[in-house]
Structures are given as C-alpha cells and as structure tokens.
Amino acid sequence: VVFVMLWGIVMTGHATEEPTWTLLDTQGDVELRLYDPVVQARTPMPSETNSSRGFRTLAGYIFGGNARKQEIAMTAPVEQTLAEERNYMAFTMPEQYSLDALPEPDDSIVTLHDVPARNVAVIKFSGWARQKVVQEKVQDLLETLAEHGIEPHSAPALAQYNPPWTPPWSRRNEVMVEVSAQVVSFIKP
C-alpha cells in the first residue's frame, strides 16, 4: 500500500516521463509507433501472481532497493506482458540512464534490459483495465493487424499510465504488440 501511495504521489506531483515515440500511421483505433530505445527493469509475473506483487517488487528497486540505495524517478507506463508463459512486468527507466549507469538491484528477480528501437501497434482505451476489456482490445488489435497482413512479433502487453485511484474516465491504458521494423504503415506493399 505504501508503494502504491508513493507511486501516486510521484505520478500526480510531477510531469511523469514516458518513452519517446513517433507516430507512423493509424487505422481506426490502431496506431503504428516507432519507439526509441529504452532500458527497462523487469520482474517475472507467473500467471497466478497478481500485478500488485510485481509492482511492489519493481517499486522496491526504484525507491532504493539497489546496490547504491539510489532512488530512481518513476516513469509511465507500467507495462505487463499478456503471454501464456514468461510474463513480466516492466518499468521503463528514465531516459538519462544507460544500462551501465543503473545500480544493481538488491532483489535477484529484478533484471535490467536494453530494449532496442521497436515498431509497435497500439490501441488506447480509458477506464479500468479489467481482464475482459483488455482481452477485447487485444482481439481488436490483432484483427486489425491481420486485415492488413501484419503479423505480431511479440506477445501482447498492457500499458497503464495512472495511479490506482485515478477515476475511470481519466485513466489511460494501452494494449500493444511489436511488429516488424519494416512495417511503417497499414498499406500493403
């Protein structure tokens, strides 16, 4: 609860850094984006684990649970994969940090990863990210990609941008999948 409260204070008290991306194309509700490279802190999310456990683990790292006892600014979104296996939750590290500049996590289940530039297909939605809604949005995303002959290159992921007490109408969520770097528009070559 303390970590969630701290996250909310950080998220509402300051402009929260987000990964940088460029809009490549849109088709209905689906956007194709090119994301700049980032560094992520990740923790595994077994299917039976609820997301608050993963959040607390990663929050522990950025709130000083690391070799230097260094606090690292919270960013948005909190990303969670939606795969059958090898799920994880991720916090993107602030842009000022390279992988080598980040302190080693105290908790061995937190790992640091360079994420190269990537093309991503995204659908935005508001409200609570309940399982049924997320599944519907993932289905909409995958159907739109299939209609344009675009294959996903990753498992879907859920990105959430707001603290838990944000009213549903003000919440910002996204479902996303990576696509080939050659996919820059919905127009078939």
C-alpha positions in Angstrom: 0.0 0.0 0.0 2.8 2.4 0.8 4.5 1.8 -2.6 1.2 2.4 -4.4 0.7 5.6 -2.4 4.2 6.8 -3.2 3.7 5.9 -6.9 0.5 8.0 -6.9 2.3 11.0 -5.3 5.1 10.7 -7.8 2.7 10.3 -10.7 0.5 13.2 -9.8 3.0 15.6 -8.3 5.3 15.9 -11.3 5.3 15.6 -15.0 6.0 11.9 -15.5 8.5 10.8 -18.1 7.2 8.5 -20.8 9.1 6.7 -23.6 9.6 8.7 -26.7 7.9 7.5 -29.9 7.0 8.7 -33.4 3.5 8.0 -34.9 4.0 6.2 -38.2 0.4 5.5 -39.3 -3.2 4.9 -38.0 -6.0 2.6 -39.0 -9.2 3.2 -37.0 -8.3 2.9 -33.3 -4.9 1.3 -34.0 -1.7 3.3 -34.1 1.7 2.2 -35.5 4.5 3.8 -33.5 8.3 3.7 -33.6 9.6 3.7 -30.1 13.1 5.0 -29.2 15.5 2.6 -27.4 14.9 2.4 -23.6 16.2 0.5 -20.6 13.6 -1.5 -18.5 13.7 -3.0 -15.1 11.6 -6.2 -15.2 10.3 -8.9 -12.8 8.7 -12.2 -13.7 4.9 -12.4 -13.4 3.8 -16.0 -13.1 0.2 -16.3 -14.3 -1.1 -17.0 -10.7 0.5 -13.8 -9.4 -1.5 -10.6 -9.1 0.1 -7.5 -10.6 0.5 -5.7 -7.2 3.2 -8.1 -6.3 5.2 -7.3 -9.5 4.6 -3.6 -8.9 5.9 -3.7 -5.3 9.0 -5.6 -6.4 9.9 -3.0 -9.1 8.9 -0.1 -6.9 11.3 -1.5 -4.3 14.1 -1.3 -6.8 13.4 2.4 -7.8 12.8 3.5 -4.2 16.3 2.5 -3.2 16.3 -1.3 -3.2 19.6 -1.4 -5.1 23.3 -1.5 -4.6 23.6 2.3 -4.2 20.4 2.8 -2.2 19.6 5.3 -5.0 16.1 6.5 -5.8 15.2 6.5 -9.4 12.2 8.5 -10.8 9.0 6.7 -11.6 8.0 6.8 -15.2 4.9 5.7 -17.1 3.6 3.4 -18.2 3.8 0.3 -16.1 3.9 -2.5 -18.7 2.8 -6.1 -18.3 3.0 -8.8 -20.8 0.0 -10.9 -21.5 1.6 -14.1 -22.8 0.8 -17.7 -21.8 4.3 -18.1 -20.4 7.3 -15.9 -19.5 5.1 -13.0 -18.4 6.8 -10.0 -16.8 6.1 -6.5 -15.5 8.4 -3.7 -16.6 9.2 -0.1 -15.5 11.0 1.9 -18.1 14.0 3.7 -16.6 14.3 7.5 -17.1 16.0 8.4 -20.3 19.1 9.8 -18.5 20.1 6.2 -17.6 22.0 3.7 -19.7 22.1 0.1 -18.7 25.6 0.5 -17.3 24.7 3.6 -15.3 21.9 1.9 -13.3 22.6 0.4 -9.8 22.4 -3.4 -9.4 19.0 -4.5 -8.0 19.0 -5.9 -4.4 16.3 -8.3 -5.4 17.6 -11.0 -7.8 14.2 -11.3 -9.5 14.6 -7.7 -10.8 16.6 -7.7 -14.0 17.7 -4.8 -16.3 17.3 -4.9 -20.0 18.3 -2.8 -23.0 15.2 -2.6 -25.3 16.2 -1.5 -28.8 14.1 0.7 -31.0 10.9 -1.1 -32.0 7.8 -0.7 -34.1 4.7 -1.2 -32.0 1.0 -1.4 -32.9 -1.2 0.1 -30.1 -4.9 0.6 -29.1 -5.6 3.2 -26.4 -8.5 3.0 -24.1 -9.8 4.5 -20.8 -11.5 3.0 -17.8 -10.4 0.1 -15.6 -8.1 -2.4 -17.3 -10.3 -5.4 -16.4 -9.4 -8.7 -18.0 -12.4 -8.8 -20.2 -11.8 -5.3 -21.6 -8.1 -6.0 -22.1 -8.9 -9.2 -24.0 -11.4 -7.4 -26.2 -8.9 -4.7 -27.0 -6.2 -7.3 -27.8 -8.6 -9.1 -30.1 -9.4 -5.8 -31.9 -5.7 -5.0 -32.3 -4.8 -8.5 -33.6 -7.8 -8.4 -36.0 -6.8 -5.0 -37.4 -3.3 -6.2 -38.0 -4.5 -9.4 -39.7 -6.7 -7.4 -42.0 -3.6 -5.6 -43.2 -1.3 -8.6 -43.4 0.8 -7.6 -40.4 2.0 -10.3 -38.0 2.8 -9.5 -34.4 6.4 -10.2 -33.3 5.7 -10.3 -29.6 3.1 -11.3 -27.1 0.5 -8.6 -26.4 1.3 -6.3 -23.4 -0.8 -4.0 -21.3 0.5 -0.5 -20.5 -1.1 1.5 -17.7 -0.3 5.2 -17.1 -2.2 6.2 -13.9 -2.2 5.6 -10.1 -4.9 3.2 -8.9 -7.2 5.9 -7.5 -7.5 7.8 -10.8 -11.2 7.9 -11.8 -12.1 5.5 -14.7 -12.9 8.3 -17.1 -9.4 9.8 -16.6 -7.5 6.6 -16.9 -5.1 5.9 -19.8 -4.4 2.4 -20.9 -3.0 0.7 -24.0 -2.6 -2.7 -25.4 0.3 -3.2 -27.7 2.3 -5.7 -29.8 5.6 -5.4 -31.5 5.6 -5.7 -35.3 8.4 -6.0 -37.9 10.7 -2.9 -38.3 9.7 -3.0 -42.0 6.0 -2.2 -41.0 5.7 1.6 -41.2 2.1 1.8 -42.5 -1.1 -0.2 -42.9 -0.9 0.0 -46.6 0.2 -3.4 -48.0 3.4 -3.1 -50.2 
